[in-house]
Amino acid sequence: MTTPTARHMVEVSGTEALWLLESAAQGRLVYVQREQPVLRPAVRVLEYGRLIVRTPAQAAALSVRTSLTYQSDEIKVAGGTGWTVTATGPAEVITDPDEAAHYRRTLPGWTHGPHDTLVRIRPQTVTGFRLAHAEAAR
C-alpha cells in the first residue's frame, strides 16, 4: 500500500511565471459581469510584455473593463505536480481591423461573431506557483 505524498505550492518569480505562461496552449479570461465572476476559455500570445487574448466573450461585456485577469495552468492529475499562473492588468478590446485580422489569423478561435473578442492586457501583476511534492519543495 502506498501512502499519499504531501503536496506544496511553491511561489515562483514573475519572470518564471511569464516563462511558464508562454508554454501554455490555452487558459481562461476572468472578469466580473453583473456582480458575478465569469470565466471564458481563451488562447493568447505574449508579445512585447502584453497578452493578446482571443476569447468567446462579448466585446460589450469587456469594453467597460479597466482590468482583466488571464489564468493558465498545467496540472498532472496523476502525479499532482504542475503549475498555475495568473496575470492581471489594464485591458482594452482590440478594435483596429488590421490588427484584429492579424490576431485572428494567429490565434485559433472557438466561435465567430459577437462572441469572438480580441483583448490586449498589460500585465501589472503576475503570480505563479509550482505544485510539487513535499520532498521537491525543500
GUVO-675551 format. One record per residue (C-alpha): residue number from 1; x negated, y negated, z negated; residue in three letters. Coordinates in pm, 1 decimal. Last residue first. Layout:
N
<num:NUM&X:X&Y:Y&Z:Z&residuo:Ala> $
...
***
This chain:
138
<num:138&X:-1255.9&Y:-2164.3&Z:-19.3&residuo:Arg> $
<num:137&X:-973.1&Y:-2175.3&Z:233.5&residuo:Ala> $
<num:136&X:-1082.9&Y:-1854.3&Z:407.3&residuo:Ala> $
<num:135&X:-1035.8&Y:-1643.2&Z:93.0&residuo:Glu> $
<num:134&X:-693.1&Y:-1796.6&Z:26.0&residuo:Ala> $
<num:133&X:-567.6&Y:-1702.4&Z:371.5&residuo:His> $
<num:132&X:-530.6&Y:-1992.9&Z:605.7&residuo:Ala> $
<num:131&X:-277.1&Y:-2235.2&Z:744.7&residuo:Leu> $
<num:130&X:-458.9&Y:-2530.8&Z:892.9&residuo:Arg> $
<num:129&X:-305.5&Y:-2869.3&Z:829.6&residuo:Phe> $
<num:128&X:-278.2&Y:-3186.3&Z:1031.7&residuo:Gly> $
<num:127&X:-183.0&Y:-3546.8&Z:987.8&residuo:Thr> $
<num:126&X:-188.0&Y:-3822.5&Z:1246.7&residuo:Val> $
<num:125&X:-59.1&Y:-4167.6&Z:1152.8&residuo:Thr> $
<num:124&X:-86.1&Y:-4462.0&Z:1390.2&residuo:Gln> $
<num:123&X:-3.5&Y:-4264.2&Z:1702.5&residuo:Pro> $
<num:122&X:84.5&Y:-4485.5&Z:1999.9&residuo:Arg> $
<num:121&X:385.0&Y:-4300.7&Z:2141.7&residuo:Ile> $
<num:120&X:487.6&Y:-4332.5&Z:2507.0&residuo:Arg> $
<num:119&X:826.7&Y:-4180.2&Z:2591.9&residuo:Val> $
<num:118&X:962.2&Y:-4006.6&Z:2901.8&residuo:Leu> $
<num:117&X:1326.3&Y:-3901.2&Z:2896.2&residuo:Thr> $
<num:116&X:1528.1&Y:-3631.3&Z:3066.3&residuo:Asp> $
<num:115&X:1875.2&Y:-3620.9&Z:2907.7&residuo:His> $
<num:114&X:2026.3&Y:-3883.8&Z:3139.2&residuo:Pro> $
<num:113&X:1935.5&Y:-3683.4&Z:3449.8&residuo:Gly> $
<num:112&X:1706.6&Y:-3385.9&Z:3481.1&residuo:His> $
<num:111&X:1658.1&Y:-3092.7&Z:3247.5&residuo:Thr> $
<num:110&X:1387.0&Y:-2882.2&Z:3086.9&residuo:Trp> $
<num:109&X:1087.2&Y:-3078.2&Z:3205.8&residuo:Gly> $
<num:108&X:736.2&Y:-2994.9&Z:3325.1&residuo:Pro> $
<num:107&X:480.5&Y:-3271.5&Z:3265.4&residuo:Leu> $
<num:106&X:251.7&Y:-3392.9&Z:3545.0&residuo:Thr> $
<num:105&X:503.4&Y:-3451.2&Z:3825.4&residuo:Arg> $
<num:104&X:748.7&Y:-3619.4&Z:3583.9&residuo:Arg> $
<num:103&X:450.0&Y:-3808.6&Z:3443.6&residuo:Tyr> $
<num:102&X:362.0&Y:-3960.5&Z:3782.1&residuo:His> $
<num:101&X:725.2&Y:-4039.9&Z:3865.4&residuo:Ala> $
<num:100&X:763.3&Y:-4223.3&Z:3532.1&residuo:Ala> $
<num:99&X:452.9&Y:-4432.8&Z:3602.7&residuo:Glu> $
<num:98&X:583.2&Y:-4526.0&Z:3946.8&residuo:Asp> $
<num:97&X:936.8&Y:-4599.8&Z:3820.4&residuo:Pro> $
<num:96&X:825.4&Y:-4816.8&Z:3524.3&residuo:Asp> $
<num:95&X:1077.7&Y:-4733.9&Z:3249.2&residuo:Thr> $
<num:94&X:866.1&Y:-4538.9&Z:2999.6&residuo:Ile> $
<num:93&X:1061.3&Y:-4538.5&Z:2672.1&residuo:Val> $
<num:92&X:863.9&Y:-4704.4&Z:2395.5&residuo:Glu> $
<num:91&X:706.2&Y:-4583.1&Z:2075.9&residuo:Ala> $
<num:90&X:535.5&Y:-4711.1&Z:1763.4&residuo:Pro> $
<num:89&X:371.6&Y:-4433.8&Z:1564.8&residuo:Gly> $
<num:88&X:385.8&Y:-4086.8&Z:1419.4&residuo:Thr> $
<num:87&X:175.6&Y:-3776.6&Z:1487.6&residuo:Ala> $
<num:86&X:235.7&Y:-3444.4&Z:1309.7&residuo:Thr> $
<num:85&X:8.7&Y:-3140.4&Z:1336.4&residuo:Val> $
<num:84&X:55.7&Y:-2777.4&Z:1226.5&residuo:Thr> $
<num:83&X:-199.2&Y:-2495.5&Z:1219.8&residuo:Trp> $
<num:82&X:-240.1&Y:-2120.8&Z:1234.2&residuo:Gly> $
<num:81&X:-250.8&Y:-1826.0&Z:998.2&residuo:Thr> $
<num:80&X:15.5&Y:-1601.1&Z:850.1&residuo:Gly> $
<num:79&X:-129.8&Y:-1296.5&Z:1018.9&residuo:Gly> $
<num:78&X:190.4&Y:-1152.6&Z:1163.6&residuo:Ala> $
<num:77&X:355.6&Y:-1492.9&Z:1200.5&residuo:Val> $
<num:76&X:72.3&Y:-1648.7&Z:1396.5&residuo:Lys> $
<num:75&X:150.8&Y:-2018.4&Z:1374.8&residuo:Ile> $
<num:74&X:77.5&Y:-2273.9&Z:1644.6&residuo:Glu> $
<num:73&X:219.2&Y:-2612.2&Z:1566.4&residuo:Asp> $
<num:72&X:349.0&Y:-2932.6&Z:1716.2&residuo:Ser> $
<num:71&X:517.6&Y:-3244.9&Z:1583.4&residuo:Gln> $
<num:70&X:583.2&Y:-3576.3&Z:1756.1&residuo:Tyr> $
<num:69&X:727.5&Y:-3860.5&Z:1548.7&residuo:Thr> $
<num:68&X:883.5&Y:-4182.6&Z:1671.1&residuo:Leu> $
<num:67&X:862.3&Y:-4547.3&Z:1565.6&residuo:Ser> $
<num:66&X:1030.7&Y:-4865.4&Z:1688.9&residuo:Thr> $
<num:65&X:1342.9&Y:-4686.2&Z:1800.4&residuo:Arg> $
<num:64&X:1602.8&Y:-4879.6&Z:1999.7&residuo:Val> $
<num:63&X:1516.9&Y:-4706.0&Z:2327.5&residuo:Ser> $
<num:62&X:1529.3&Y:-4356.3&Z:2180.2&residuo:Leu> $
<num:61&X:1903.7&Y:-4285.3&Z:2170.5&residuo:Ala> $
<num:60&X:1953.3&Y:-4474.0&Z:2497.4&residuo:Ala> $
<num:59&X:1684.5&Y:-4260.4&Z:2662.3&residuo:Ala> $
<num:58&X:1896.4&Y:-3953.5&Z:2595.3&residuo:Gln> $
<num:57&X:1688.1&Y:-3657.8&Z:2484.5&residuo:Ala> $
<num:56&X:1554.5&Y:-3364.5&Z:2685.7&residuo:Pro> $
<num:55&X:1189.9&Y:-3450.1&Z:2621.5&residuo:Thr> $
<num:54&X:881.0&Y:-3565.8&Z:2805.7&residuo:Arg> $
<num:53&X:614.2&Y:-3713.8&Z:2578.6&residuo:Val> $
<num:52&X:316.6&Y:-3933.3&Z:2669.6&residuo:Ile> $
<num:51&X:100.2&Y:-3942.3&Z:2359.2&residuo:Leu> $
<num:50&X:-150.0&Y:-4225.7&Z:2343.2&residuo:Arg> $
<num:49&X:-518.8&Y:-4215.1&Z:2249.7&residuo:Gly> $
<num:48&X:-632.8&Y:-4278.9&Z:2606.0&residuo:Tyr> $
<num:47&X:-418.2&Y:-3995.7&Z:2735.8&residuo:Glu> $
<num:46&X:-262.0&Y:-3712.7&Z:2533.9&residuo:Leu> $
<num:45&X:-11.3&Y:-3518.1&Z:2742.2&residuo:Val> $
<num:44&X:318.1&Y:-3400.2&Z:2609.2&residuo:Arg> $
<num:43&X:590.9&Y:-3142.0&Z:2621.6&residuo:Val> $
<num:42&X:903.9&Y:-3173.6&Z:2413.3&residuo:Ala> $
<num:41&X:1173.0&Y:-2974.8&Z:2238.4&residuo:Pro> $
<num:40&X:1418.2&Y:-3204.3&Z:2062.0&residuo:Arg> $
<num:39&X:1458.6&Y:-3256.3&Z:1689.1&residuo:Leu> $
<num:38&X:1722.3&Y:-3489.8&Z:1545.3&residuo:Val> $
<num:37&X:1736.2&Y:-3608.8&Z:1183.5&residuo:Pro> $
<num:36&X:2076.0&Y:-3751.8&Z:1088.6&residuo:Gln> $
<num:35&X:2155.5&Y:-4114.7&Z:998.3&residuo:Glu> $
<num:34&X:2345.2&Y:-4165.5&Z:1324.5&residuo:Arg> $
<num:33&X:2029.2&Y:-4071.4&Z:1513.8&residuo:Gln> $
<num:32&X:1693.6&Y:-4021.3&Z:1344.1&residuo:Val> $
<num:31&X:1387.6&Y:-3908.5&Z:1539.2&residuo:Tyr> $
<num:30&X:1165.5&Y:-3604.8&Z:1590.3&residuo:Val> $
<num:29&X:1010.8&Y:-3501.3&Z:1922.6&residuo:Leu> $
<num:28&X:907.0&Y:-3138.7&Z:1910.6&residuo:Arg> $
<num:27&X:612.9&Y:-2938.0&Z:2041.0&residuo:Gly> $
<num:26&X:463.3&Y:-2790.9&Z:2354.7&residuo:Gln> $
<num:25&X:157.4&Y:-2620.7&Z:2501.9&residuo:Ala> $
<num:24&X:-66.2&Y:-2706.1&Z:2208.4&residuo:Ala> $
<num:23&X:-441.9&Y:-2742.3&Z:2266.7&residuo:Ser> $
<num:22&X:-435.5&Y:-3123.8&Z:2262.8&residuo:Glu> $
<num:21&X:-263.7&Y:-3117.3&Z:1923.7&residuo:Leu> $
<num:20&X:-550.1&Y:-2915.6&Z:1775.8&residuo:Leu> $
<num:19&X:-801.2&Y:-3176.9&Z:1893.9&residuo:Trp> $
<num:18&X:-576.0&Y:-3452.5&Z:1759.2&residuo:Leu> $
<num:17&X:-567.3&Y:-3277.8&Z:1419.2&residuo:Ala> $
<num:16&X:-946.1&Y:-3234.9&Z:1428.9&residuo:Glu> $
<num:15&X:-989.1&Y:-3608.4&Z:1475.3&residuo:Thr> $
<num:14&X:-732.7&Y:-3689.3&Z:1205.7&residuo:Gly> $
<num:13&X:-924.3&Y:-3470.7&Z:961.5&residuo:Ser> $
<num:12&X:-784.4&Y:-3137.5&Z:845.1&residuo:Val> $
<num:11&X:-569.8&Y:-3055.5&Z:541.5&residuo:Glu> $
<num:10&X:-585.0&Y:-2694.5&Z:422.5&residuo:Val> $
<num:9&X:-254.0&Y:-2518.9&Z:368.0&residuo:Met> $
<num:8&X:-301.2&Y:-2206.2&Z:161.1&residuo:His> $
<num:7&X:-196.1&Y:-1843.7&Z:184.1&residuo:Arg> $
<num:6&X:-216.4&Y:-1574.1&Z:-80.3&residuo:Ala> $
<num:5&X:-263.1&Y:-1225.8&Z:62.0&residuo:Thr> $
<num:4&X:15.3&Y:-975.2&Z:15.4&residuo:Pro> $
<num:3&X:-93.8&Y:-641.3&Z:-131.8&residuo:Thr> $
<num:2&X:-133.2&Y:-341.5&Z:91.6&residuo:Thr> $
<num:1&X:0.0&Y:0.0&Z:0.0&residuo:Met> $
***
